[in-house]
Amino acid sequence: MLKQTDTAAIEKLMRELGDARKSVQRRAIDELVAIAASGNSTVTEKLRDSIASADRRVRWAGAYALGQVGAGAFAMESADALCEAMSDDDSDIRWAATGLMVRLGRENLAPISARLLKLAADSDRNARKMALYCIRDLEIAGPELLAVVERAVHDSDAHVRLAALGLLSRLRDTPEGAARIMLECLKSDPDAGVRRAAASALGNIQSATADATAALTSAAADRSDESLARAARGALERLEKDRLEKR
């Protein structure tokens, strides 16, 4: 049974989960995780309750702490808080939430896949981008995926388009559809960085079309953008190496 002093200390730490100072919030998380890891089930239950808090910072801190506790404490009930945190303005929070979402997805692939596909298609720009990274790392496939990615490569945010290309470069079940989208980005995206990423991504497909090879050859000779030319040459080299290995 918890002593009164222990109870007071835990309550104080729980309140500090919502502290605006990251150093205070992180210390509270670390101490609560240590207490929970010692076998204190009360702390784990309080952390589970915290992910339903009215305070966004508390919801995120609770989900993050449960992720650190692990061992059965981290479960699907944290998914909403993680999805919300993936849209946060703080990049540290976004990336931490993304890592936890991938962990959760490895154990709950079907429900997490559905959430991520929805997030990638219909949410704020940060969440769209981070959802695409999760989809990439979890190697999610299915009939809806290509439509989600095709929408993402036309996103107004170049970072979302880059995330979509990163996902496409690992896509294995629809290589022709992936190559078509990459080729479109290479030829027409208004951002030079996205065009370079598209050129590089084309070098990762298993069998390049004649159109893709022609577009890369043209880009490799582009003297106006040496970075694009270099990316295209690297892609062509990888495609040639792959072709020779398949002989």
Legacy VTK file of the C-alpha trace (Angstrom):
# vtk DataFile Version 3.0
C-alpha trace
ASCII
DATASET POLYDATA
POINTS 247 float
0.000 0.000 0.000
1.319 3.453 -0.891
2.398 5.685 1.939
0.763 9.109 2.092
4.083 10.755 1.226
4.465 8.466 -1.807
0.951 9.308 -2.946
1.652 13.028 -2.645
4.877 12.691 -4.634
3.130 10.780 -7.412
0.307 13.324 -7.592
2.867 16.112 -7.886
4.631 14.296 -10.723
1.315 13.701 -12.481
0.553 17.421 -12.344
3.973 18.171 -13.798
3.128 16.161 -16.924
1.357 19.289 -18.127
4.172 21.696 -17.260
5.057 24.091 -20.079
8.751 23.607 -19.319
10.030 20.583 -21.225
12.734 19.917 -18.636
10.132 19.675 -15.844
7.793 17.562 -17.952
10.577 15.184 -18.956
11.820 14.789 -15.382
8.286 13.966 -14.259
7.947 11.389 -17.033
11.269 9.762 -16.154
10.413 9.543 -12.457
6.936 8.161 -13.102
8.324 5.575 -15.506
10.884 4.487 -12.906
8.164 4.136 -10.261
5.920 2.183 -12.650
8.824 -0.058 -13.648
9.341 -0.951 -9.998
5.945 -2.656 -10.064
3.727 0.220 -8.988
0.472 -0.439 -10.847
-1.123 2.745 -9.463
1.200 4.893 -11.557
0.436 2.900 -14.701
-3.291 3.355 -14.125
-2.846 7.091 -13.560
-0.863 7.341 -16.770
-3.630 5.511 -18.635
-6.121 8.008 -17.216
-3.883 10.913 -18.265
-4.237 10.183 -21.985
-7.888 11.252 -21.668
-6.944 14.557 -19.996
-8.372 17.860 -21.240
-4.783 19.109 -21.475
-3.011 18.258 -24.741
0.421 18.303 -23.078
-0.740 15.838 -20.447
-2.233 13.524 -23.087
1.064 13.410 -24.963
3.195 13.032 -21.831
1.001 10.189 -20.599
1.210 8.320 -23.902
4.962 8.848 -24.076
5.426 7.616 -20.494
3.340 4.505 -21.197
5.553 3.852 -24.194
8.617 3.964 -21.951
7.009 1.694 -19.368
6.174 -0.845 -22.083
5.528 -4.377 -20.782
1.795 -4.320 -21.383
1.269 -0.700 -20.343
1.623 0.623 -23.894
-1.427 -0.370 -25.935
-3.979 0.817 -28.495
-5.542 3.205 -26.002
-2.540 5.502 -26.599
-3.180 5.736 -30.346
-5.380 8.851 -30.253
-2.848 10.803 -28.207
-0.044 9.724 -30.529
-1.976 10.727 -33.661
-2.590 14.128 -32.094
1.073 14.518 -31.126
2.157 13.749 -34.686
0.643 17.107 -35.646
2.481 19.039 -32.926
4.478 22.146 -33.822
7.408 20.775 -31.790
9.451 18.518 -34.075
10.859 16.555 -31.113
7.330 15.617 -30.062
6.328 14.751 -33.648
9.257 12.394 -34.145
8.905 10.776 -30.730
5.201 10.186 -31.379
5.997 8.767 -34.814
8.464 6.296 -33.332
5.912 5.168 -30.764
3.215 4.842 -33.427
5.485 2.546 -35.432
6.057 0.461 -32.294
2.341 0.271 -31.694
1.763 -0.633 -35.325
4.126 -3.592 -35.185
1.820 -5.185 -32.619
-1.512 -3.874 -33.961
-0.923 -3.561 -37.678
-4.502 -3.638 -39.016
-6.061 -0.952 -36.774
-2.958 1.247 -36.867
-2.773 0.953 -40.667
-6.352 2.212 -40.953
-5.575 5.176 -38.694
-2.403 6.070 -40.557
-4.003 5.938 -43.997
-6.761 8.241 -42.777
-4.225 10.564 -41.148
-2.121 10.721 -44.322
-5.148 11.611 -46.421
-7.076 13.981 -44.216
-5.341 15.903 -41.399
-2.991 18.825 -40.830
0.260 18.958 -42.802
2.503 17.794 -39.959
0.339 14.770 -39.269
0.099 13.938 -42.988
3.869 13.958 -43.267
4.509 11.899 -40.142
1.796 9.388 -41.060
3.554 8.779 -44.375
6.819 8.055 -42.548
4.989 5.574 -40.313
3.392 3.889 -43.331
6.838 3.620 -44.915
8.479 2.112 -41.839
5.629 -0.334 -41.213
5.625 -1.323 -44.911
1.866 -0.961 -45.045
0.345 -2.111 -48.317
-3.134 -2.414 -49.740
-5.474 -1.066 -52.411
-5.979 2.323 -50.699
-2.293 3.096 -50.324
-1.508 4.209 -53.871
-4.456 6.638 -53.876
-3.277 8.147 -50.579
0.263 8.551 -51.884
-0.878 10.019 -55.195
-2.823 12.634 -53.263
0.219 13.306 -51.073
2.547 14.005 -54.001
0.215 16.844 -54.987
0.176 18.305 -51.479
0.871 22.022 -51.185
3.622 21.285 -48.642
6.890 20.115 -50.203
7.804 18.203 -47.030
4.672 16.084 -47.398
5.573 15.405 -51.025
9.092 14.373 -49.963
7.679 12.001 -47.363
5.433 10.471 -50.028
8.413 9.890 -52.312
10.322 8.254 -49.460
7.425 5.848 -49.053
7.161 5.189 -52.797
10.842 4.320 -53.014
10.185 1.325 -50.738
6.937 0.220 -52.329
7.158 -3.297 -53.730
3.623 -4.474 -54.466
2.741 -1.854 -57.103
6.052 -0.882 -58.751
4.441 0.332 -61.979
2.076 2.664 -60.169
4.891 3.907 -57.951
7.152 4.548 -60.938
4.408 6.504 -62.695
3.953 8.814 -59.715
7.707 9.294 -59.256
8.104 10.096 -62.920
5.387 12.720 -62.729
7.158 14.339 -59.759
10.490 14.313 -61.576
9.008 15.990 -64.625
6.663 18.538 -63.110
7.103 19.207 -59.393
7.758 22.930 -58.811
10.281 22.252 -56.028
13.854 21.385 -57.038
14.379 19.278 -53.917
11.322 17.186 -54.678
12.473 16.641 -58.270
15.850 15.463 -56.972
14.149 13.118 -54.503
11.972 11.734 -57.309
15.031 11.050 -59.447
16.722 9.245 -56.584
13.572 7.265 -55.767
13.274 6.039 -59.348
16.590 4.297 -58.897
15.055 2.060 -56.228
12.263 0.520 -58.300
12.726 -3.091 -59.288
12.144 -2.659 -63.016
12.315 0.748 -64.645
10.089 1.592 -67.557
11.524 3.028 -70.739
9.926 6.383 -69.869
11.608 6.415 -66.452
15.003 5.594 -67.922
14.608 8.276 -70.575
13.586 10.890 -67.995
16.539 10.008 -65.759
18.928 10.150 -68.706
17.627 13.598 -69.574
17.912 14.771 -65.958
21.441 13.374 -65.689
22.458 15.722 -68.502
20.791 18.777 -66.929
23.530 21.373 -66.478
21.197 23.849 -64.808
20.827 21.686 -61.692
23.920 19.679 -60.860
22.288 18.178 -57.761
19.450 16.815 -59.888
21.914 15.525 -62.466
23.921 13.783 -59.746
20.794 12.189 -58.270
19.699 11.001 -61.717
23.137 9.526 -62.478
23.086 7.664 -59.175
19.614 6.311 -59.956
20.701 5.131 -63.391
23.735 3.389 -61.891
21.544 1.535 -59.372
19.109 0.501 -62.084
21.944 -0.778 -64.255
23.454 -2.696 -61.352
20.066 -4.263 -60.631
19.658 -5.202 -64.290
23.053 -6.886 -64.411
22.425 -8.814 -61.176
19.217 -10.246 -62.621
20.961 -11.706 -65.637
LINES 1 248
247 0 1 2 3 4 5 6 7 8 9 10 11 12 13 14 15 16 17 18 19 20 21 22 23 24 25 26 27 28 29 30 31 32 33 34 35 36 37 38 39 40 41 42 43 44 45 46 47 48 49 50 51 52 53 54 55 56 57 58 59 60 61 62 63 64 65 66 67 68 69 70 71 72 73 74 75 76 77 78 79 80 81 82 83 84 85 86 87 88 89 90 91 92 93 94 95 96 97 98 99 100 101 102 103 104 105 106 107 108 109 110 111 112 113 114 115 116 117 118 119 120 121 122 123 124 125 126 127 128 129 130 131 132 133 134 135 136 137 138 139 140 141 142 143 144 145 146 147 148 149 150 151 152 153 154 155 156 157 158 159 160 161 162 163 164 165 166 167 168 169 170 171 172 173 174 175 176 177 178 179 180 181 182 183 184 185 186 187 188 189 190 191 192 193 194 195 196 197 198 199 200 201 202 203 204 205 206 207 208 209 210 211 212 213 214 215 216 217 218 219 220 221 222 223 224 225 226 227 228 229 230 231 232 233 234 235 236 237 238 239 240 241 242 243 244 245 246
